[in-house]
Amino acid sequence: MALVSVSDLLFKADREGYAVGAFNANNMEIIQAIAEAAALENSPVIMQASQGAIKYAGLEFITGLVKLAADQYQVPIALHLDHGTDFEQVVKCIRSGFSSVMYDGSKLPLEENIAMTNKVLEIARPIGVSVEAELGKIGGTEDHVHVDERDALYTDPEEAKIFVEQTGIESLAIAIG
């Protein structure tokens, strides 16, 4: 079974009233365990790789292992780049076969975040790769993105409206606390 996009998984889950788990895929054993559990539950799953996991395991290995798991376990699996802050890294993941990417431009001014997100969308949409974006800043460190507590901001609903209108993004991570 080929990898599926996160958008496809989430739209179906929304229509049918269930959730889809997203789990960090850092190595072969974790990927096998996630796929086995998904198969046992006959449930779709999102395997996500952070920039750190890609650096640790290697882009080709993560992509190859998740594709193999999708073929072997016959459940819908999406491979998602989580918190991709570097445009070149996002493009490499798309070229490698990721079915979904998150472009995290949350540290950028709104206009620049919109422009970069649109740049990612121009590459991803024509080939069926879903894109998630991020708006707002949550304090702490996640996937090499560090935000001091004093700089943490809830997502402004008006900015979110502008962001969605100007990008057409279907999946938006927001800061709610």
C-alpha atoms as one frame of an Amber mdcrd trajectory, in Angstrom:
protein
   0.000   0.000   0.000   1.418   3.409  -0.926   1.786   6.185   1.601  -1.284
   8.408   1.935  -1.500  12.115   2.681  -2.372  13.377   6.132  -5.158  15.454
   4.585  -6.792  12.312   3.171  -6.555  10.558   6.542  -7.917  13.509   8.505
 -10.785  14.343   6.141 -11.956  10.702   6.253 -11.582  10.586  10.043 -13.589
  13.797  10.391 -16.395  12.471   8.181 -16.524   9.149  10.014 -15.966  10.466
  13.552 -12.657   9.003  14.713  -9.144  10.234  15.520  -5.849   9.401  13.820
  -2.763   9.029  15.980   0.534  10.663  15.039   3.693   9.084  16.407   7.376
   9.957  16.115   9.242   7.550  13.839  12.912   7.669  14.832  14.223   4.201
  13.998  13.333   0.774  12.634  12.006  -0.645  15.892   9.690   2.298  16.512
   8.415   2.204  12.918   7.735  -1.549  13.204   5.913  -1.110  16.524   3.732
   1.726  15.213   2.838  -0.229  12.064   2.085  -3.428  14.004  -0.173  -1.581
  16.437  -1.977   0.168  13.572  -2.500  -3.167  11.813  -3.772  -4.851  14.985
  -6.282  -2.046  15.447  -6.993  -1.825  11.709  -6.371   1.890  12.085  -4.705
   4.493   9.898  -1.673   6.162  11.391   0.618   9.129  10.885   4.321   8.455
  11.300   6.135  11.702  11.758   9.823  12.447  11.573  11.373  15.527  13.087
  14.438  17.254  11.723  16.335  15.650  14.625  15.111  12.158  13.727  16.123
  12.713  10.119  19.572  13.815  11.219  19.832  10.775  13.513  18.499   8.028
  11.241  18.969   9.526   7.793  16.291  10.717   5.394  16.530   7.731   3.057
  16.298   5.215   5.906  13.228   6.797   7.506  11.484   7.155   4.159  12.376
   3.636   3.083  11.368   2.019   6.370   7.999   3.768   6.526   7.251   2.919
   2.873   8.149  -0.713   3.618   5.857  -0.689   6.666   2.989   0.671   4.548
   3.505  -2.149   2.043   3.914  -4.872   4.648   1.124  -3.970   7.076  -1.583
  -2.903   4.611  -2.997  -0.050   6.698  -3.126   3.582   5.585   0.109   5.232
   6.708   1.147   8.838   6.181   4.774   9.956   6.507   4.872  13.497   7.874
   7.750  15.926   8.413   7.090  17.501  11.802   8.227  21.099  12.403  10.252
  21.609   9.239  11.759  25.048   9.744  14.167  24.907   6.820  12.717  25.246
   3.306  15.475  23.078   1.801  14.776  20.319   4.344  11.068  20.441   3.487
  11.871  20.081  -0.230  14.254  17.172   0.466  11.502  15.376   2.394   9.016
  15.900  -0.427  11.544  14.587  -2.972  12.299  11.615  -0.726   8.644  10.554
  -0.719   7.072  12.086   2.387   3.312  12.272   1.897   2.952  15.274   4.205
   5.124  18.088   5.536   4.781  20.744   8.175   6.393  24.041   7.323   6.943
  25.751  10.676   7.355  29.465   9.976   6.046  30.448  13.405   9.205  32.419
  14.225   8.740  34.580  11.125   6.640  37.726  10.788   3.141  36.902   9.505
   3.748  38.116   5.933   6.982  36.125   5.607   5.366  33.004   7.094   2.546
  33.322   4.543   5.013  33.763   1.677   7.140  30.766   2.688   4.098  28.581
   3.308   2.804  29.465  -0.162   6.198  28.540  -1.610   5.936  25.096   0.030
   2.336  24.732  -1.178   3.387  25.477  -4.774   5.725  22.495  -4.678   3.625
  20.083  -2.615   0.052  20.454  -3.851   0.613  19.486  -7.514   2.038  16.122
  -6.421  -0.525  15.372  -3.684   1.671  16.076  -0.663  -0.334  17.642   2.154
   1.035  20.659   4.006   0.553  21.764   7.586   1.612  25.232   8.692   2.189
  26.782  12.109   1.133  30.119  13.517   1.873  31.357  17.024   4.599  30.376
  19.452   4.468  27.944  22.358   7.144  28.300  25.028   9.764  25.580  25.317
  11.721  23.448  22.862  10.291  21.061  20.291  12.236  19.632  17.364  15.061
  22.168  17.684  12.615  25.085  17.781  13.156  27.009  21.028  10.843  29.771
  22.241  11.515  31.617  25.497   8.456  31.791  27.752   8.497  35.594  27.520
   8.203  35.332  23.710   5.416  32.715  23.723   2.234  33.979  22.091  -1.211
  32.542  21.646  -2.290  32.493  18.026  -4.274  35.600  17.205  -7.599  34.447
  15.649  -7.559  37.389  13.223  -4.040  36.470  12.058  -5.175  32.845  11.650
  -8.065  34.012   9.464  -5.707  36.110   7.306  -3.197  33.239   7.130  -5.788
  30.714   5.956  -7.316  33.151   3.454  -3.922  33.970   1.917  -2.579  30.407
   1.815  -5.623  28.162   1.529  -3.871  25.857   4.005  -5.993  22.921   5.156
  -4.063  22.129   8.333  -2.878  24.817  10.740  -1.085  24.222  14.042  -1.895
  27.006  16.464  -0.607  28.049  19.871  -3.315  27.701  22.489  -1.225  27.335
  25.619
